[in-house]
Structures are given as C-alpha cells and as structure tokens.
Amino acid sequence: MKTIHHNREVLKNQLLMPSGMPTTILLDTVAILINSDLPWACKVTAHLLQQKIFLLLRGIILSSMNNMKEPENRSRMSSLENVLALITFHACGHPNCCLDTDPKLCFSLQILSIPFLWHHLSYYKEVFLMQRLTKFYIHRLASCLPGHASILPNGVSLDFPSHACLLGNLIEVAAAVFSDQSYSLTTIMDFVLVLSFLFEALPKLKSSAGAGYFDDDMSVDEGTNEFLDTNLERQIKDAMDSRFFQLLVNALFKDTSLIRHRYESAPSDEEIEAIGSICAFLHVTFNTLPSERIMTGLAYGTDLVLIIWSFIKYCQENQTWPLFTKLTAYIPDVAPRWLLSLAVFCPVYKYMLTIMDNEEFYEQERPISLSDIRLLVIILKQALWQLLWVVPATMSPQKLGTDFFANKKLSVETIRTSARAMISELLNQLQDWNNRRSFTSAGDFHAFEASSEAFVAQALTENSRASELLKQAPFLVPFTSRVKIFNAQLAASKQQIGAYSLHRNRFRIRRNRIFEDAFNQLSVLSTEELRGSIRVSFVNEFGVEEAGIDGGGIFKDFMENITQAAFNVQYGLFKETSDHLLYPNPGSGVIHEQHLQYFDFLGSLLGKAMYEGILVDIPFATFFLSKLKQKHNYLNDLPSLDPELYRHLLFLKHYQGDVSELELYFVIINNEYGEQKEEELLLGGKDIHVTKENVITYIHLIANHRLNYQIRHQSSHFLRGFQQLIEKEWIEMFSEHEIQILISGSLENFDMDDLRSHAHYSGGYDQNHPVIDMFWEVLKSFSFVYQKKFLKFVTGCSRGPLLGFRYLEPKFCIQRAAPLHAAEEDLDRLPTSATCMNLLKLPPYKSIEQMRNKLIYAINADAGFDLS
C-alpha cells in the first residue's frame, strides 16, 4: 500500500483497470493477506489501521481523481474497491480489535469526504449500503462529529471543503437508507444528526437561475464569503428532492402514533427524539438551501405539518414540552422547549397556505381543522408575545451551547430569530384567511397586554420594546390602539412640517378638467409641500372662480371629486373585479402615455386623503392593497381577480391523471384590448413541460403573473406616490382589510347615538329643539342601508370614522334651512347637504312622516336613483 501511495502519480491510470496491471497485482495481494477467512486477518487489519491506511487510501484516490474514469462495461468490483471493502467490513465486524483509535484517521472522515466518491467507486457504494457497514459508520460519525469540527481533514481545495464533500456523498445515499425499512429508528436519527451537523457548516446556497419568485429568505447572514464548486453544490441540491423528504419523514415516523396524527398516551422517548431530529435538520436546511428545493416536497409530499402539529397540540393541551436530549449540546435547557418545533412548523405551514385553495381550507379543513387552527392561533400568539415581550432579547454566550454552534444556525439565538419572523408571518397569514372568511374572533389575534394606554404611549417612543413589537407583530395590538398610534404619528408629522403659506399652495382647478388641472399643479409638489396645507379654488365652466374661502371644506370637496374622477374605470387607469373592487389596469399604458406618472400622482392623492383624515368611498381589491405593504399575492387571492382562471388552476392542482399529457408549458397568454401576447413564466419557459413534479410551481407562477407581475409597474409607481405622505412603517401596522377601513371608514363604527352626541347645530336649532328630536327619531327608524345612504348624503362617505364621530372633520352640523317664520310652502323644500362641510340643511318640518319622506327623497335623488 505504501508503494502504491509513493508511486501514485505514476500508477494513477491503473486503479480501475483489469487484473494484471502492476497496481492491481499489488492490491490483489493486499486483498489476499486481509481475507477475513484467514486466522491473521484481525492482526493484519489492525496493523494497517495503525499505519494510517485510510490516509494512504485517501491520498491514492485523490491523486487519481482526474484520471480515474471507470472503463466502459466494467462488470465487477475493482481491486481498489475490493481492498477498501475488506478493510471497512472487517473493522466493522471486529470493532474491539480492529478500530482506529484516532477518529481523525477513520474511514468515515478520510474516505467519505473524498469529492464525488460514488462516481469513482460505484461498486463500493453497493458495499457501503449493506446494512452493517452503513449503520456502523454513520453511528461513528454521529458520535464523533457534533461539536468537534476540527477532526475533519483539510479540503481538497477552498471550493471543495471536507464537510461539503462528506455531505454530498452521504446525501447521495440517504434516499437508499431511508427507503430500507430494515434500518432502526436509532440509525435513521444518527444519519439525520450527521446531516444536520454538516448542513450547519455549509454556507447559504443560492437559488437556481429563473427560480426564486417565492424564495423567502429565512436565513441569518453569517458574514461568510465561502463558496462551493458548482458541481458539488449541484450534487447536494439535486439529492434534496421531494422523494428525499418523503422517505425521510416516513423513515422517522413510520411506526409512531404521530403518523396517525393523534395521541392516546404521551409520546415515547423515541418519538420525541424523532421530532427533535427532523426539526433540527430542517431548521439548518431552511437556512442553507433555497426554499423552493424544500417546501413543495415537505408541504405536499409528506404529512410533516400534521405530524408536528399533533406533537405541538399534545404538548399544549397537556402543558408539557419535553426536552430533545440529543440536541442539548446545541440547544441548552434554558431555551423555551417549544422554540425549535414552532420554528420549523411555521414556515412549512405558511408555505402550504400560499398555494392552498379556499375549499381545502374552509370546507375540507385540510390539513388542519378550523377548530385546531383556532387553538394554533392562541399558541402562536402566546409564543410570539413571549419572544417579543417577555423573553430577554439576548442570552449570555455560555448558555448558547458548544463553541462551534454559538453563532451558527442551530444556536438558540438563531432559532429564536427565525421563530420570531416565521410565527409572525404565519399569524399574519392566518389573519388574512380570517378576514376573508371568519373562523375565529378577531380578538384571538390580540395580546390583552397590548391594549393599554401605557403600551400605546410607549409604542410612540422610538426603539422602545413596544415600538419594536409593533414593527414585528402589529396584529398583537388591537386595531383601535394602532389607529390611535397612527393618528399620533400623523399629528407629529404635521407639527414637524408646519403650515405652509396660503399663496404658496393655493391652486385654481377647473371643475370640468379636475384631473388634468390637479395633475399638472400638484404632481410637481415636494413631500413637504404635499404634507403641508393645500388650498383650492374652483373655476366654473365660464372661467369664473367660485365664491368661498377654503377653510378645509372646499379641499375636502376637491378630494371627493378628483378621487371619483381619477379612480373611475372609464378613465382607463383602473379596472374592476366582478365584486366591483378596483385594481390597476395592466393595459393602462395603451390608453395613457403618461400612465405611470398618473399612478404616482394617484398614490399621493390617496396618501393625502389618509394624511388629512378624509374618508373616500373607493373600494380597492385586497390584492392591490397588499402592494401598499409591499407584499406578494398568492393563489388564494386569485378568485377576486379571475374566478375562471382560479377554477382552472384548481382543476390542475387536483388533477388525478398524468399532467404532462395536458401539453402545458411555462408560458401565459396575455390579452389586453384584443392584442394577444405570449410571455414566459420562467427563462426558457416555452420549452419547459408542466409535469407532476413541477405543477405546483407552475400554478404558483401563473397566480404570481396575474396578481403581481402584470401590475408591477403601476403598483410600484402608486406606492412611490403614496409613501410621499404615508411612511412605510405607518402603513405596515395594518392588514389589507384594515387599510381599506383607514381609507373609507368602518361600518362597525356607524353608531347613530355616537353621531348625535357629537353633532353641532346652527340657524336656530339646538339639541333640545323639537325638530331635532324628530330628526333623530326618523334617522333611527331608517334601515341600516338607508342610514348608510344618509351618511354618504351628508359627508360623502357611507362609513363612519375609525374611532367614532368625535373624529369627524369638519364636525357634522344640522342647520335650519328656512327663516324662523317661514311660509308653509317653504317647508315643502327638500333637505340639502354640503358634503365638503359635513352639513345638513334641514327645514323645520311639522311631522315625522313629512320629514321621513323628504329625507328619503333627497337621499335617493342625491344617489341618482330614478324618482318617478
């Protein structure tokens, strides 16, 4: 063996050649001397181990790698593979006398860390997969590797580090091990532990070209510049397919009650350790591989979500969270025991929800029942409150585990950082589902402690604990508390800007050219000018300036009129869904050359309305409102935009036949104003066939194209204008449903008693006047529909202010519409309104019936109904 090693550069072409070559003669002689049937086999093998035989073999194989190509039609094991098999098999069978004492020199580290080992020694791969060998050497790795990174040999080069080469070789045989049911759970867990350690040491691998639309970056930046050889990286990523995860989950849980998703008794120690093993492995994998390589296989190829949920549910209901004893070297007992389970469960279930359809979630209640989801919301809320408010932000270094893991992916701090983000995102997603169709109380998402005035006051202090919680998990804070914070932020901004002079921000607007005049004059204003005081005077069709001084009411009238004009679908900038909700017209550029500048302007208009507290009756589609939060939309948002496409994608998702027979490719046909255009969903998509393996990605990309990609330019310009007035952190406190309430007000806050208690009176009326008593009696007798119509009649919006009519600006006022001694015929006039001033001009009617009829007539006339 030393001769071969010494002459390895000369003999390197002979390693896999047929017998008769000098190298093979020497190797065959060694094989005879260590034949296990001979009485001295143990002594010879032990001597070879003492002489560092695996170090010699590593040198021989590495020096020959570039030339060690397998001869065509090789029908049997080579002499080199035979020697390697005899030594490893004998050492495995006689560990007491034939075991290398120095772990650095063992087979597991010296040979298995050779790059692409199985590609060069394919027959030896079959030997290694024999149960005794695999079980023995995987167990040795599990015993010596964790916490002792220094025992790994030096890498062949910087882009072939030993831990990555070892991982590549092990991951390549993992599927064969996981699919062999003769392996014990202990061996499977040893294997998973070794893989976890090796992934821990790996740098973050980049997504493949053309992928990554949905690759949420869940990793923590480790500040490493390490990179891998492209082929080595591909070896690792290609092995981690859907089948790998399916086999892994089945191997770990095939004989446990967890696979049946219920517990009749406490989980066994083995089941607990299996949960710990899979969670540790997946956590480091999430922080290493692009998520599209992992999530689809986990979410749709395994029962992992249900398995981990069954464990979490049992622990919560029994108020006991067991310790993962095999992981105590990395995750000490001082860490919350639920931390790792939730850190892994949340991203997988979150991913599943992005491609889940409404029927699966609400009707079939798959994979988790709605009653269990209600419990899940409580668990997540409590955990997140602990992480953000109760548990200290950092832990002392001595409590973080071994030195190798102190600043790595499997440290307490990294897991906690990941858990905070993932729990928050999942809760946010569940709140979106609850807003779509309620399955639990909105209050279930709120932390009781976050509703106090003290919390609100602290949240307004920069870098306080409350302000940080508000940024990371705003849904824990009740909506009314967040509105108070939002209003306080607006007030502080206005105070900082100060009032601009009237002549500087005073504009003449022609009523019949309101959009063009407003765009030409207001779109050039700076952020400070937009946030300042803006005064408007209207010019009629004869060019005469209308009388009146703008004390705020005329500007409100201007905002109502311009938003009605600009957001009208006839103007071509916006389209309507089947539910009459607005979203940007993907073909707006065909109609308006300046369409992107218009969207910029419209964003600033909407921002100005919110900044000034002016409610506008503009119903936006939820998938467009998400753009104000810079969020992605997913399949479950598609029904409101294109119900027919949604139904087709669901058919495809649940198709039982061979998807490839449908002859679909990664392209989409756009049809705007009669012009059809084919676009690729991925680079080279017209040549990528849709198959069973990639159909979920195809559905993802179709939904992404319609909901995100088509309106990306319009949305980004609208957002740019909007953020001139409403800062990103202000709006991120609210869900899309809540943003619509900020824009248009809330029906829940429409309380007639509240309106009455904050009403003002003039012209001879007061709160005790008989006509006023009669008015409120009539208004309370109206149906809710007509109460909404009345509110729109007098204020321009059918919804009340967010925090009640105390915050309505200008204040609602009822003015007497006739002199004190009016003639009887004057009392036959209709009531009128001035929505810019929230003013109702009410004649002093004599009877309730007369007042009721006149009010209804006036409301219907204002709404444009046919009164004949």
Sequence and secondary structure as in RCSB ss.txt:
>XXXX:A:sequence
MKTIHHNREVLKNQLLMPSGMPTTILLDTVAILINSDLPWACKVTAHLLQQKIFLLLRGIILSSMNNMKEPENRS
RMSSLENVLALITFHACGHPNCCLDTDPKLCFSLQILSIPFLWHHLSYYKEVFLMQRLTKFYIHRLASCLPGHAS
ILPNGVSLDFPSHACLLGNLIEVAAAVFSDQSYSLTTIMDFVLVLSFLFEALPKLKSSAGAGYFDDDMSVDEGTN
EFLDTNLERQIKDAMDSRFFQLLVNALFKDTSLIRHRYESAPSDEEIEAIGSICAFLHVTFNTLPSERIMTGLAY
GTDLVLIIWSFIKYCQENQTWPLFTKLTAYIPDVAPRWLLSLAVFCPVYKYMLTIMDNEEFYEQERPISLSDIRL
LVIILKQALWQLLWVVPATMSPQKLGTDFFANKKLSVETIRTSARAMISELLNQLQDWNNRRSFTSAGDFHAFEA
SSEAFVAQALTENSRASELLKQAPFLVPFTSRVKIFNAQLAASKQQIGAYSLHRNRFRIRRNRIFEDAFNQLSVL
STEELRGSIRVSFVNEFGVEEAGIDGGGIFKDFMENITQAAFNVQYGLFKETSDHLLYPNPGSGVIHEQHLQYFD
FLGSLLGKAMYEGILVDIPFATFFLSKLKQKHNYLNDLPSLDPELYRHLLFLKHYQGDVSELELYFVIINNEYGE
QKEEELLLGGKDIHVTKENVITYIHLIANHRLNYQIRHQSSHFLRGFQQLIEKEWIEMFSEHEIQILISGSLENF
DMDDLRSHAHYSGGYDQNHPVIDMFWEVLKSFSFVYQKKFLKFVTGCSRGPLLGFRYLEPKFCIQRAAPLHAAEE
DLDRLPTSATCMNLLKLPPYKSIEQMRNKLIYAINADAGFDLS
>XXXX:A:secstr
 HHHHHTHHHHGGGTTS TTSHHHHHHHHHHHHT TTSTTHHHHHHHHHHTTHHHHHHHHHHHHTTT    TT  
S  HHHHHHHHHHHHHHH TTTS  S GGGSHHHHTTTSTTHHHH HHHHHHHTSHHHHHHHHHHHHHHSTT GG
GS   SSTTS HHHHHHHHHHHHHHHHHH TTS HHHHHHHHHHHHHHHHTS      TT  TT           
    HHHHHHHHHHSSHHHHHHHHHHHHTTSGGGGT  SS   HHHHHHHHHHHHHHHHHHTTS GGGTHHHHHH
HS HHHHHHHHHHHHHHTT     GGGTTTS TTS TTHHHHHHHHHHHHHHHHH  HIIIIIS  SS HHHHHH
HHHHHHHHHHIIIIIS S   GGGS STTTTTSTTSHHHHHHHHHHHHHHHHHHHHHHHHHS SS GGGGS GGG
GSHHHHHHHTSTT HHHHHHHH GGGS HHHHHHHHHHHHHHHHHHH    TTTTEEEEEGGGHHHHHHHHHTT 
 HHHHHS  EEEEE TTS B S   SSHHHHHHHHHHHHHHT GGGSSEEE TTS EEE TTHHHH TTHHHHHH
HHHHHHHHHHHHT      B HHHHGGGGT    GGGGGGT HHHHHHHHHHHT  S GGGG  BSEEEEEETTE
EEEEESSTTGGG B  TTTHHHHHHHHHHIIIIITTHHHHHHHHHHHTTTS HHHHTTS HHHHHHHHH BSTT 
 HHHHHHT EEETT  TT HHHHHHHHHHHHS HHHHHHHHHHHHS SSB TT GGG SS  EEEE S TT  GG
GGGS  EEEGGGTEEEE   SSHHHHHHHHHHHHHHHHT    
